[in-house]
Amino acid sequence: MTWSFGSDPAAQLEDSSPSPFSTLTAATASTEPRPSKSLKINRDLLLYKARLETSAAEHSPSKAQKLAREAVAEASLRRCLAMDATDGRPYVALGKMFVGQRRFDEARKLYENGSMATDGGNAYIWQAWATLEAKTGNIKYARQLFDAAVTADKTHAASWHGWGLLEKRQGNLLRARDIWLKGIKQTVKRPNPFLYQSVAVLAGEMGLTKESRQWFKDATHLFKGAGRHGIWQAWAQMEARQGKREDVRWLLKKGLEAAPRSRYLHLTSALWEKELGARASARHLLRRGHECNRSDPALLQAWAIMEEEDGNLDAARGLFEKATVADPHHTPVWQAWGCLEQRQGKLDRARKLFQSGVWADPGSSKVTSVWQAWAMLEAQAGNVSLTRQLFKCAVKADPSSAPSWLGWAAFELQMGNTERSQELVDLHRQSNLQIVWPRGFAAGFAPPSETPDGAWQSMSKWFSQFGAGSRNRPGPEIAAKKRAATSAPEPLKALSSYEEPEVEDVDAVMAKLQRVTPPNLELSVLASDEFDAEWDLEVEAVA
């Protein structure tokens, strides 16, 4: 089925298969009468207890205490399900806990049971299920589940927001834009700041700074918008790209005032202070962030990297070790620790750390950074055959990894295999898609007015320009071209000129590739990706 921009996204799918909503509602249409329900106040108390335990688990100082608190929360949620199987709240809360513990199959089964128990009418369960499928790479089914969610409740903002993020990640920019605007229209009685934030982020990425600022400003003026730290963080990231240093510092400060315990804002603020040269302030922010979020590995990783840069190797190793205990599945920590040991000449120790990083999350694309760093180590040690095998694992884990392809190409060039090196560069180009902004796309980003009528006028112009009846409506053009380094981290930008390196520049290439292995691969957090199920955590009555 062809997607027609400007029409209702919820009514269109890529295939004609029946949606989960229609299937489950038909299956449960003739169910037997359910037993009497318990008092709602008893379920509310259990949900509140589970929420307190879950929150305490996130800030537990040790892995054992975290698991113990999660076990208490799980028991409370299961009791709540036993009291009333038609209450959708415990399904969402327990399923989210399962996803955090990587119990994906149990979460799927739970969401399926919850959808059947609620006759397919609970959008919260559909949205949580869709988020799980998107997370595990089942994109087609995730779209169907998002469609079921907005069919069950057209005012469910988290479903519109999550669906739009899914399409954006797939490169369907027009579809993402239309879905977010549809969500804003459907939630006009209860505006959701994250829908505004997503439009603002997209505008900022397209270079429409003025429009992006206005969308961010409107998001912070909405009910609950000023208290959402992700909005302030995303706004700060946009201003950072514009070089507005003091504006960034002010926005991050506002975010920390809104959410004093936010691990994302502590991390982003610390990295920004470090970039400005205020290392004492950065270290203070990392220490305070760790005290508020003792189970977060990224804060410890960033702190460890800073200690290494200052020459405090023992302190850095201790922080890396604490990070691996806090979350053994966080591959960037293993990679960064291994790179430290490699720089200190302890190659055997580095190999063991890289091996642990591979086993930490072998099925994830994030493990490519571990394979690539390990390959660079073996290349340095002169193990030619093993180096090639490791580079092959790296590009298999993530075919779009520029450091892996270019590192392998530079290695082959160093070995004198010029033709093979060029082949790898060509394969890198083929495996990387560059999003080309559709013509006239910017016309839709008129800054929203302070009055609803003005906002709808600007949005109606946007829809009319790209509506189904417009002959000039462009589609999301995605061309296989040379990958531009404009959005890449600084180490990757430095490599952009080495796609076709000359033989005499091999040493320079290898030196730069040594710096490409990013020790803080996941420290730049995109705030908008963290809120797919934000509104599902609200303990409130659901339909």
Wavefront OBJ file of the C-alpha trace (Angstrom):
o trace
v 0.000 0.000 0.000
v 1.368 3.430 -0.918
v 1.737 6.040 1.777
v 0.056 9.314 0.877
v 1.461 12.268 2.793
v -1.086 14.683 4.138
v -3.644 11.979 4.896
v -4.125 10.134 8.155
v -0.940 8.107 8.899
v -2.859 5.778 11.197
v -5.009 4.573 8.326
v -2.089 3.482 6.141
v 0.397 0.643 6.406
v 2.961 -0.771 4.066
v 1.040 -4.009 3.612
v -2.547 -5.108 3.751
v -2.204 -7.546 6.628
v -4.753 -7.182 9.439
v -3.649 -5.063 12.360
v -3.120 -6.610 15.792
v -5.986 -4.428 17.034
v -8.574 -5.949 14.711
v -7.272 -9.485 15.301
v -7.354 -9.311 19.078
v -10.667 -7.501 19.320
v -12.249 -10.196 17.164
v -10.657 -12.927 19.263
v -11.953 -11.492 22.509
v -15.411 -10.408 21.349
v -17.131 -13.393 22.929
v -15.133 -13.929 26.078
v -16.799 -15.214 29.191
v -17.831 -12.769 31.959
v -14.854 -11.836 34.088
v -14.794 -12.270 37.857
v -15.467 -9.317 40.105
v -12.636 -6.830 40.489
v -10.881 -5.830 43.669
v -11.053 -2.304 45.028
v -9.128 0.134 42.875
v -7.456 1.724 45.898
v -5.710 -1.572 46.681
v -4.313 -1.813 43.155
v -3.253 1.845 43.266
v -1.289 1.235 46.455
v 0.475 -1.763 44.922
v 1.318 0.230 41.806
v 2.656 3.065 43.923
v 4.811 0.648 45.904
v 6.146 -0.899 42.691
v 6.946 2.527 41.292
v 8.884 3.486 44.425
v 10.866 0.251 44.294
v 11.600 0.693 40.588
v 12.827 4.233 41.159
v 14.962 3.109 44.089
v 16.398 0.280 41.954
v 17.614 2.778 39.361
v 19.629 4.582 42.044
v 20.838 1.528 43.954
v 24.563 1.536 44.796
v 25.076 -2.113 43.815
v 23.782 -4.613 41.294
v 22.531 -6.941 44.042
v 20.438 -4.216 45.657
v 19.057 -3.212 42.273
v 17.938 -6.769 41.503
v 16.438 -7.145 44.980
v 14.331 -4.002 44.605
v 13.245 -5.005 41.103
v 12.130 -8.387 42.495
v 9.959 -6.606 45.077
v 8.481 -4.381 42.372
v 7.792 -7.379 40.140
v 5.993 -9.183 42.963
v 3.786 -6.137 43.603
v 2.917 -5.820 39.917
v 2.056 -9.512 39.628
v -0.233 -9.192 42.649
v -1.901 -6.269 40.940
v -2.456 -8.369 37.811
v -3.965 -11.147 39.896
v -6.434 -8.683 41.427
v -7.676 -7.347 38.093
v -6.426 -8.634 34.743
v -8.189 -5.810 32.893
v -6.106 -3.047 34.484
v -3.562 -2.023 31.849
v -1.136 -0.214 34.155
v 0.697 -3.244 35.621
v 1.168 -4.745 32.144
v 3.020 -1.623 30.987
v 5.089 -1.228 34.159
v 6.070 -4.896 34.348
v 6.764 -5.105 30.621
v 9.073 -2.103 30.810
v 10.932 -3.783 33.660
v 11.314 -6.956 31.579
v 12.692 -4.935 28.660
v 15.210 -3.267 30.950
v 16.293 -6.728 32.112
v 16.463 -7.977 28.477
v 13.637 -10.450 29.071
v 12.180 -9.609 25.680
v 10.154 -12.790 25.107
v 8.494 -12.480 28.503
v 7.653 -8.855 27.757
v 6.060 -9.791 24.412
v 3.955 -12.484 26.034
v 2.897 -10.091 28.777
v 1.862 -7.395 26.299
v -0.063 -9.926 24.229
v -1.941 -11.146 27.306
v -2.633 -7.585 28.354
v -4.024 -6.650 24.946
v -6.362 -9.627 25.013
v -7.426 -8.976 28.604
v -8.326 -5.374 27.751
v -10.105 -6.307 24.498
v -7.492 -4.443 22.472
v -8.653 -1.092 23.786
v -5.638 -0.026 25.833
v -3.302 2.230 23.830
v -0.649 2.168 26.568
v -0.081 -1.560 26.120
v -0.002 -1.309 22.312
v 2.525 1.519 22.453
v 4.801 -0.274 24.925
v 4.671 -3.391 22.731
v 5.441 -1.337 19.609
v 8.418 0.270 21.341
v 9.746 -3.194 22.210
v 9.453 -4.406 18.619
v 11.146 -1.256 17.315
v 13.944 -1.737 19.831
v 14.524 -5.319 18.676
v 14.461 -4.414 14.976
v 11.011 -5.722 14.012
v 10.098 -2.509 12.190
v 7.167 -3.783 10.127
v 5.343 -5.219 13.125
v 6.163 -2.144 15.224
v 4.310 0.016 12.671
v 1.260 -2.218 12.964
v 1.333 -1.988 16.740
v 1.635 1.810 16.674
v -1.330 1.863 14.306
v -3.278 -0.280 16.774
v -2.366 2.125 19.581
v -3.678 5.259 17.842
v -6.731 3.323 16.694
v -7.496 2.458 20.309
v -6.927 6.053 21.438
v -6.257 8.861 18.957
v -5.274 11.207 21.790
v -2.463 8.960 23.054
v 0.544 11.251 22.550
v 3.242 8.653 23.299
v 2.059 6.507 20.391
v 2.236 9.389 17.908
v 5.625 10.381 19.292
v 7.102 6.880 19.209
v 5.759 6.176 15.739
v 7.270 9.391 14.402
v 10.659 8.550 15.922
v 10.509 5.114 14.316
v 9.905 6.611 10.870
v 12.630 9.218 11.371
v 15.160 6.524 12.224
v 14.179 4.723 9.036
v 14.817 7.895 7.004
v 11.130 8.585 6.336
v 11.286 12.263 7.267
v 8.043 13.381 5.656
v 6.170 10.541 7.272
v 7.669 11.361 10.665
v 6.709 15.006 10.272
v 3.144 14.167 9.289
v 2.734 11.755 12.188
v 3.963 14.295 14.737
v 1.707 17.021 13.384
v -1.224 14.611 13.405
v -0.403 13.851 17.035
v -0.300 17.555 17.913
v -3.692 17.999 16.285
v -5.221 15.030 18.105
v -3.852 16.130 21.502
v -4.815 19.806 21.283
v -6.888 19.569 24.477
v -3.912 18.148 26.362
v -0.758 19.217 24.471
v 2.271 16.992 24.747
v 5.635 18.820 24.885
v 7.566 15.913 23.399
v 5.692 16.170 20.110
v 6.755 19.807 19.926
v 10.290 18.802 20.882
v 10.510 16.248 18.081
v 9.441 18.813 15.491
v 11.965 21.263 16.971
v 14.795 18.728 16.788
v 13.984 17.906 13.161
v 13.916 21.603 12.275
v 17.261 22.131 13.997
v 18.843 19.221 12.148
v 17.725 20.804 8.884
v 19.394 24.087 9.798
v 16.132 25.948 10.469
v 17.400 27.523 13.675
v 14.763 30.210 14.111
v 11.886 27.801 13.640
v 13.544 25.240 15.917
v 13.922 27.778 18.725
v 10.260 28.734 18.487
v 9.120 25.116 18.693
v 11.387 24.536 21.721
v 10.078 27.704 23.345
v 6.478 26.603 22.841
v 7.321 23.156 24.240
v 8.669 24.653 27.474
v 5.579 26.846 27.802
v 3.225 23.878 27.666
v 1.817 22.167 30.753
v 4.616 19.978 32.181
v 6.945 21.084 29.377
v 9.195 23.256 31.571
v 9.762 20.329 33.923
v 10.919 17.886 31.216
v 14.698 17.806 31.236
v 14.920 16.160 27.810
v 13.489 19.263 26.148
v 16.080 21.537 27.734
v 18.845 19.103 26.778
v 17.737 18.844 23.158
v 17.447 22.634 22.955
v 20.954 22.981 24.392
v 22.326 20.565 21.797
v 20.780 22.622 19.016
v 22.303 25.838 20.372
v 25.673 24.101 20.755
v 25.716 23.451 17.020
v 25.226 27.201 16.556
v 28.158 28.037 18.849
v 25.963 29.747 21.475
v 28.089 28.796 24.465
v 26.402 30.864 27.148
v 22.950 29.911 25.867
v 23.900 26.235 26.125
v 25.117 26.670 29.688
v 21.906 28.497 30.662
v 19.672 25.863 29.062
v 21.491 22.995 30.758
v 21.195 24.828 34.070
v 17.447 25.197 33.532
v 17.252 21.490 32.771
v 19.062 20.555 35.988
v 16.705 22.812 37.926
v 13.780 20.934 36.361
v 15.305 17.494 36.997
v 18.109 17.648 39.606
v 18.753 13.882 39.406
v 18.818 13.507 35.616
v 21.758 11.372 34.533
v 21.503 12.645 30.965
v 21.739 16.299 31.941
v 24.586 15.693 34.387
v 26.491 13.887 31.648
v 25.777 16.461 28.942
v 26.551 19.370 31.274
v 29.827 17.781 32.373
v 30.960 17.157 28.796
v 30.084 20.732 27.872
v 32.036 22.163 30.814
v 34.954 19.923 29.896
v 34.882 21.223 26.325
v 34.966 24.788 27.645
v 38.023 23.953 29.748
v 36.237 24.012 33.124
v 37.489 20.589 34.176
v 36.864 21.123 37.890
v 33.229 21.944 37.196
v 32.946 18.957 34.858
v 34.366 16.606 37.488
v 31.966 18.016 40.076
v 28.994 17.397 37.788
v 30.109 13.821 37.060
v 30.585 13.104 40.774
v 27.186 14.561 41.643
v 25.528 12.707 38.779
v 27.059 9.443 39.957
v 25.851 10.051 43.509
v 22.319 10.471 42.166
v 22.568 7.562 39.680
v 24.962 4.981 41.080
v 23.956 2.295 38.578
v 24.585 4.424 35.495
v 27.760 3.319 33.635
v 28.020 6.245 31.213
v 28.705 8.752 33.992
v 31.437 6.555 35.424
v 32.899 6.053 31.950
v 33.082 9.787 31.271
v 34.640 10.345 34.691
v 37.209 7.603 34.061
v 38.179 9.113 30.707
v 38.736 12.486 32.363
v 40.932 10.909 35.028
v 42.999 9.174 32.354
v 43.442 12.443 30.490
v 44.716 14.025 33.714
v 47.171 11.165 34.251
v 45.306 9.501 37.139
v 45.433 5.981 35.712
v 44.645 4.103 38.926
v 41.573 6.260 39.510
v 40.501 5.742 35.905
v 40.816 1.962 36.168
v 38.823 1.967 39.410
v 36.007 3.939 37.806
v 35.962 1.671 34.752
v 35.703 -1.349 37.041
v 32.794 0.223 38.935
v 31.068 0.921 35.609
v 31.351 -2.705 34.477
v 29.876 -3.834 37.786
v 27.030 -1.324 37.515
v 26.103 -2.588 34.036
v 28.078 -5.520 32.604
v 26.206 -5.214 29.283
v 27.365 -1.651 28.552
v 29.849 -2.352 25.728
v 31.339 1.192 25.467
v 32.813 0.833 28.959
v 34.679 -2.352 28.020
v 35.892 -0.729 24.807
v 37.093 2.431 26.540
v 38.859 0.464 29.281
v 40.531 -1.756 26.692
v 41.740 1.302 24.777
v 43.261 2.680 27.984
v 45.225 -0.520 28.562
v 46.283 -0.588 24.921
v 47.636 2.952 25.168
v 49.595 1.880 28.242
v 51.136 -1.039 26.319
v 49.279 -3.783 28.232
v 48.038 -5.609 25.154
v 47.075 -8.905 26.835
v 44.965 -7.046 29.384
v 43.352 -5.037 26.589
v 42.514 -8.230 24.663
v 40.720 -9.685 27.698
v 38.700 -6.490 28.117
v 37.729 -6.447 24.449
v 36.673 -10.091 24.706
v 34.485 -9.221 27.700
v 32.988 -6.367 25.700
v 32.057 -8.705 22.850
v 30.319 -11.095 25.220
v 28.585 -8.231 27.015
v 26.158 -7.683 24.131
v 27.123 -9.869 21.146
v 23.939 -9.300 19.140
v 23.978 -5.501 19.255
v 25.341 -3.200 16.568
v 27.107 -1.279 19.344
v 29.615 -4.102 19.679
v 31.197 -2.959 16.408
v 33.278 -0.404 18.330
v 34.785 -3.256 20.372
v 35.597 -5.319 17.270
v 37.146 -2.281 15.579
v 39.300 -1.346 18.572
v 40.436 -4.957 18.931
v 41.333 -5.049 15.227
v 43.447 -1.905 15.610
v 45.281 -3.553 18.516
v 46.089 -6.664 16.476
v 47.178 -4.516 13.542
v 49.567 -2.733 15.883
v 50.849 -6.118 17.091
v 51.380 -7.356 13.510
v 48.760 -10.143 13.564
v 47.604 -9.720 9.966
v 45.163 -12.616 9.637
v 43.476 -11.973 12.973
v 43.187 -8.265 12.163
v 41.239 -9.017 8.990
v 38.902 -11.380 10.835
v 38.192 -8.774 13.504
v 37.492 -6.062 10.945
v 35.137 -8.490 9.200
v 33.261 -8.994 12.495
v 33.087 -5.220 12.976
v 31.460 -4.474 9.614
v 29.131 -7.435 10.017
v 27.934 -6.120 13.382
v 27.276 -2.661 11.908
v 27.585 -2.281 8.113
v 27.333 1.520 8.462
v 30.360 1.855 10.778
v 32.746 4.309 9.091
v 35.680 3.673 11.489
v 35.487 -0.061 10.762
v 35.421 0.242 6.952
v 38.026 3.006 6.778
v 40.241 1.358 9.378
v 40.201 -1.866 7.399
v 40.936 0.045 4.169
v 43.895 1.852 5.761
v 45.214 -1.450 7.105
v 45.085 -3.073 3.666
v 46.795 -0.014 2.202
v 49.550 -0.384 4.773
v 49.925 -4.011 3.722
v 50.360 -2.870 0.109
v 46.936 -4.113 -1.068
v 45.911 -0.932 -2.885
v 43.093 -2.489 -4.903
v 41.612 -4.216 -1.866
v 41.780 -0.949 0.054
v 39.831 0.851 -2.669
v 37.250 -1.965 -2.725
v 36.664 -1.508 1.006
v 36.228 2.241 0.569
v 33.656 1.559 -2.166
v 31.837 -0.938 0.045
v 31.740 1.695 2.785
v 30.062 4.113 0.397
v 27.533 1.501 -0.698
v 26.602 0.543 2.859
v 25.998 4.129 3.979
v 22.888 6.014 2.965
v 22.746 9.767 3.126
v 19.399 11.443 3.717
v 18.737 14.157 1.168
v 16.269 16.754 2.454
v 13.192 16.939 0.198
v 12.786 20.092 -1.845
v 10.654 22.722 -0.129
v 10.663 20.775 3.131
v 11.532 23.883 5.137
v 8.279 25.625 4.200
v 6.424 23.514 6.748
v 8.405 24.821 9.692
v 6.606 28.088 10.281
v 7.067 28.928 13.991
v 3.923 28.010 15.933
v 1.860 30.938 17.130
v 0.935 31.615 20.723
v -2.710 31.110 19.771
v -4.073 27.730 18.635
v -5.698 29.254 15.549
v -2.398 30.692 14.353
v -0.652 27.394 14.914
v -3.244 25.490 12.902
v -2.997 27.969 10.053
v 0.734 27.344 9.693
v 0.225 23.587 9.970
v -2.568 23.605 7.407
v -0.218 25.312 4.950
v 2.309 22.577 5.633
v -0.230 19.824 4.982
v -1.567 21.518 1.854
v 1.893 21.862 0.336
v 2.651 18.163 0.748
v -0.907 16.873 0.672
v -2.202 14.003 -1.406
v -3.561 16.358 -4.023
v -0.303 18.198 -4.646
v 1.442 17.229 -7.842
v 4.690 18.719 -6.593
v 4.730 16.754 -3.364
v 8.252 15.418 -2.858
v 8.980 12.117 -1.194
v 11.741 11.284 1.263
v 14.649 10.966 -1.166
v 17.368 8.654 0.103
v 20.343 8.307 -2.216
v 23.364 6.053 -1.898
v 26.100 8.657 -2.060
v 29.349 9.443 -0.321
v 28.671 9.674 3.377
v 28.939 13.284 4.492
v 30.816 13.845 7.726
v 28.693 16.795 8.816
v 26.867 14.939 11.588
v 29.704 12.645 12.612
v 31.804 12.987 15.749
v 34.995 14.996 15.377
v 37.243 11.921 14.939
v 35.093 10.801 11.995
v 35.232 14.252 10.399
v 39.002 13.994 10.433
v 38.750 10.799 8.405
v 36.535 12.205 5.672
v 39.541 13.217 3.581
v 41.052 9.738 3.817
v 38.543 7.867 1.704
v 41.198 7.540 -0.986
v 44.490 7.822 0.915
v 47.792 8.011 -0.860
v 50.432 5.422 -0.105
v 52.821 7.964 1.379
v 50.166 9.022 3.940
v 49.699 5.595 5.502
v 51.338 6.523 8.811
v 49.171 9.595 9.143
v 46.064 7.569 8.357
v 46.868 4.923 10.941
v 47.626 7.592 13.541
v 44.239 9.189 12.973
v 42.492 5.814 13.046
v 44.008 5.151 16.451
v 42.142 8.210 17.645
v 38.947 7.173 15.888
v 38.186 4.433 18.406
v 35.864 6.612 20.447
v 36.267 6.018 24.192
v 32.985 7.825 24.870
v 30.898 6.309 22.112
v 27.557 6.684 23.894
v 28.152 9.818 25.914
v 26.355 12.101 23.464
v 22.765 11.223 24.307
v 19.959 12.345 22.033
v 17.277 13.267 24.473
v 14.330 12.652 22.175
v 15.132 8.944 21.911
v 14.751 8.420 25.639
v 11.078 9.279 25.898
v 9.281 6.742 23.702
v 7.294 5.472 26.678
v 7.597 8.464 28.999
v 3.881 9.021 29.340
v 3.230 5.335 29.930
v 5.007 5.599 33.280
v 2.315 7.892 34.645
v 0.350 5.947 37.259
v -3.103 7.090 36.335
v -6.363 5.573 35.203
v -6.360 4.295 31.641
v -9.257 3.434 29.438
l 1 2 3 4 5 6 7 8 9 10 11 12 13 14 15 16 17 18 19 20 21 22 23 24 25 26 27 28 29 30 31 32 33 34 35 36 37 38 39 40 41 42 43 44 45 46 47 48 49 50 51 52 53 54 55 56 57 58 59 60 61 62 63 64 65 66 67 68 69 70 71 72 73 74 75 76 77 78 79 80 81 82 83 84 85 86 87 88 89 90 91 92 93 94 95 96 97 98 99 100 101 102 103 104 105 106 107 108 109 110 111 112 113 114 115 116 117 118 119 120 121 122 123 124 125 126 127 128 129 130 131 132 133 134 135 136 137 138 139 140 141 142 143 144 145 146 147 148 149 150 151 152 153 154 155 156 157 158 159 160 161 162 163 164 165 166 167 168 169 170 171 172 173 174 175 176 177 178 179 180 181 182 183 184 185 186 187 188 189 190 191 192 193 194 195 196 197 198 199 200 201 202 203 204 205 206 207 208 209 210 211 212 213 214 215 216 217 218 219 220 221 222 223 224 225 226 227 228 229 230 231 232 233 234 235 236 237 238 239 240 241 242 243 244 245 246 247 248 249 250 251 252 253 254 255 256 257 258 259 260 261 262 263 264 265 266 267 268 269 270 271 272 273 274 275 276 277 278 279 280 281 282 283 284 285 286 287 288 289 290 291 292 293 294 295 296 297 298 299 300 301 302 303 304 305 306 307 308 309 310 311 312 313 314 315 316 317 318 319 320 321 322 323 324 325 326 327 328 329 330 331 332 333 334 335 336 337 338 339 340 341 342 343 344 345 346 347 348 349 350 351 352 353 354 355 356 357 358 359 360 361 362 363 364 365 366 367 368 369 370 371 372 373 374 375 376 377 378 379 380 381 382 383 384 385 386 387 388 389 390 391 392 393 394 395 396 397 398 399 400 401 402 403 404 405 406 407 408 409 410 411 412 413 414 415 416 417 418 419 420 421 422 423 424 425 426 427 428 429 430 431 432 433 434 435 436 437 438 439 440 441 442 443 444 445 446 447 448 449 450 451 452 453 454 455 456 457 458 459 460 461 462 463 464 465 466 467 468 469 470 471 472 473 474 475 476 477 478 479 480 481 482 483 484 485 486 487 488 489 490 491 492 493 494 495 496 497 498 499 500 501 502 503 504 505 506 507 508 509 510 511 512 513 514 515 516 517 518 519 520 521 522 523 524 525 526 527 528 529 530 531 532 533 534 535 536 537 538 539 540 541 542 543
